[in-house]
Amino acid sequence: MKPKPIPDRPSVHVFLDVENIPPQQYAYWIRLLAKQYGQINPTRLRAYAVDWRIRKKSKVMLEETGFSTVRVSPGHNAVDNKIFRDCLILSKIRQTLLPEVYILSTGDSDFVPVVDVLHERNHYVVCLTSKHRQASQELIQIVDEHYCLEDLPHLLAEVHQNHKVITVSTPQSIVEKDDPSMESLCGK
């Protein structure tokens, strides 16, 4: 049996804590950012909330952008706990030679232990926060990269203008390389 080829670019997982930071208006930009890091598919784009009935518009916007909306049973820190479990299960199941990228949209310090475990498993972690919500400085300091949702359109326009793609080589380093296919990613 022939071994499976190792992809040039890592798999990317996106976890949106909709109850902590409402990311729906940035869903397109979050997805575009995720594409910059590697391979994505709809099962790896997830948005979590306890009650989607009160977030109908958000749910529609996220689903139209390709995110799966995950309903979480009510409880203390229920959304955080569900994201923790999903991150840890995926990172354990998907043991690969290449580091994978985990993008977390949250500002909650409760995610620090999850980031620690993801780093132990050789994964790269990007955190997205909002300028309108206080974010944990401890979380921001421990992740590999941090961006504000509100800055994504400008950041990605710059990346597009320079025809660069972000690639992860190790959890500690990030490299940009020229990519003429950027025009197709950014709709030009």
Secondary structure, DSSP 8 states (H G I E B T S, - for coil): -------SS-BEEEEEETTTS--GGGHHHHHHHHHHHSB--GGGEEEEES-GGGGHHHHHHHHHTT-EEEE---STTHHHHHHHHHHHHHHHH---SS--EEEEE---GGGHHHHHHHHHTT-EEEEEE-TTS---HHHHHHSSEEEEGGGHHHHHHHHHHTTEEEEEEETTEEEEEE-TTHHHHTT-
